[in-house]
Each structure stands twice: as C-alpha cells, then as structure tokens.
C-alpha cells in the first residue's frame, strides 16, 4: 500500500542563512515498514571503549573507510552508551558514570577546569563531545521509557559519530531494542552499500529506519502495541566536508545551532499535522482528538505493529554540511520540546562549552516548565 511521502532536503550553510528544511521520504520503501514487539533489556558500554558490567561486540572494524582514505581506522574507540547512562565529561578512564546511573551531573560536582579539559580533549581527539541528561519526571511518570545511544568513532573512523534518542510508548521494549540495535543495522547497510558509486547516504538512513521497523516485527512479537519515536543523527567526513545526516519518526527533534539561530532538522509527525492526518485518512484510518484512530498522538514510529498500516516507520531525513558556524546539535524527546521552543533551547546553552552541563540545563528547564513526560536530552558539541 502506498503512503504519502515528502521531498528531499539537502543543505549547505556556507554563504546562506538558516532556513527551514523540508522532509524526505521514499514512497516505494514505506510499504516495507512492518513491526512486532517483544521485551528486551538494554546494554551499557563505557563511552570510551572500556566496558563495564555488560560488553557488546562491534562489527564497526569491518566497515568501509571514508572517501578520504588517509583517515586511519581506530576500532578500539568505537563505542556505544545506552539507556540510563549519563555522560559527565569525566576522565575517559573513569567508569563512575556507567551502568544505570540515575544521579544527575549537577549532583556530583567536579572541577570546572577538568570538565573543560575533558571537552577540549574530546573535540581534538574525536572531533565532537557528547553530553546526556535524562529524568523519569517522577511527578508525572511512574516509569522511564526513553533510551539513548551514541558512538564515538562510528564505523571505526575518527570523526564519525552516531547519536540517537528513542522515546517509547506502551512500554519500553521497542525503545530498548532500538537503543541496542539501530546503530548495528545502519552499520551493516553502510558496509554493504556505502561504497557504491554515487551512493545517497540519505537513502541509506531511510533504509535503516525501514529495516529496523521490519526487524522489530520479528524480535518483539509479544508487545504489538509497543513502539517508539526516534531521532537519529550521523556525522561523517566526505572529502574535506563534514556532513550531518538526520532521520526521525514521531516528535523527537534534532535542532542545529547555526550562527546562534535554531535550525530544526526533523519533522513532528503528529495527528495535529494536516498532511499526516490526510495520509491516515487516505489509507482508511481516522484522526480523533489529534490521535491516530483516537489512540496514538504520533503518526510515525518504530514498532506499533498493531497500527502499522497507519503508523508507519518511514522517516524524515536531512543532509547538512556543518562547519565553524555550527557549534552544537541538540537531540531531545518531546519531554523537552513540549515546553521549550527550538530557539529557546539554543539560547539557553549558547555560552556553555561542556555538553553535559548544557544537556542538564535543558533538562532542568523542562522540569521547571512542568513538562509532563519523560525527558531525555543529548547535546553534541562539534569541533569548530
């Protein structure tokens, strides 16, 4: 069954002001999006490749070199961090932040000079630094259904990175599965097809979302109502350029700072969106109270197999060349964006160097504004 799609978005900020991106979706691939649900636990790895408690092997060493083949592989630094783990800008050999930490970064004061030194070291060595803050929001939520993941030296290549937040609903099983496996699925696709001539990486990101949605159908067969929104970013080198690819389903967002202005690199797939509502009507569904069939507020997600005819996994994707005018990227679930505008988020952290501190500032702001949802915020500080 065909689903309505969106045009492609590709941008370069060089010599132009920030502008609103358009969506990207491949109609021929949408019909492939199917899902089933099953419960699965999360995995935790140290953010610098030193495993703690649970270690997961990686296939990143097999992945291709970038177009600039002079970049050396450093497979030992390809790492991932999932679920309730908070990156605090500690020493790379410090495992204090590992395995399900629920203590916020501000609860454990550390020397600001050490924080800054850690960030600058990461920017020099990895070309970005990551900070994460999350909160169940116990005033309003009994459980935490968000999962996040990020990888330094993704594909075993210095300067490549993978970042994602998955916001679960009707349970955490779909979000946990994506947190554990999305980067693997994308990695396999990049390995198999990334070296093709004139490859369209946006197409590969699109295919990764659809493949994850299909694999959820097999892996998570029992919880057919469970699903998750997803926001994913992938930064890589293409010749002399640094290119940021994003993909999302649902209402988690990516916001890039460009010359102090907020540029949204995602699309809110909600029942209140007229285009999405019409797509659902066209395939025999309905939208009531801005909810798909009166049930689900988002119109696209990974999982939600019982509603997959309407709630599809085909993403919005963007391609953006980044440079000195783009100091950081914000990824967050709707727990932040429900109470904070894109520009407000950029303004709140514009003078904050440490991404962990920046993410905590945004989380605290969401709580102070009485967000009613789980909150997960990831700030990626980019090397100038």
C-alpha angles and dihedrals in degrees: 000000000000121000128199115259141190136241122265122268122211124160145174118195094203108121096354139087125247115280137181112269124227124229129261127212136151110224093198090060099046095080089061092066108109130147146187129183137234134160117259135167127237130249127225127205131175111259093238102047098271105123121219123192097327121044124187122194120234134216093199092109088069095055124106128268117251123257087271097068092188089080109101124226117248102182096168090069097054101111143158136207124198145188120341097009118122121204106220104178090251125151112299088243095051113105096184093109095053134109114027101330111182095181115106122235092248091057091066109052115208130181109281091218090057090048092053092044090053093050093048090048091052092047090052097043104034101018092236140048126212132211127183133190126177139171134185089219094227093195089070110013131058095195139033112236100170125103129185135192137186135173130202114212093011112200086020090282124129111243096021116115141179122205130175145161122199118195111200130208130188088022136335100263097100093045092049092049091051092047090055101040115021093088090049092053093049090045093055091049091050090049095049100040109011095093094054116120113267091003115185106220090193087061090052091051089050090050091049091058091050092046092050090050090051093047091051086060089062101034100044106039100147104057101055092165094054120100143140142219114234138204116185133178128189122188121194144159119255108183106303093341131092109217128193119205121191135184132180146174121192126005105314108116145212116208122185123201111229116179089332093309126113116242115188114219097184140059126232106234100200137147088245090064108098095212093051092044090053091050090055092047090050092059095047103268130113139219119224123176087355091299129118107254085347091292118077126046095204122068098202128042145138111261119004088130094173089063100031095125087067106020100058130187097222107124140217108240136188138189118209131175108221131200144147092320090062107068099166148003125219122209118183143151123243090271085084102032095051088069104023132059121225093249093046089056092050092048093049094060103026093112097038115104100183110076092205091057090044093053091049091051090055092046092050089049091054091051092048089051089054100248109189098206140070108281127217122170129180123186119193113198109205126210111250 
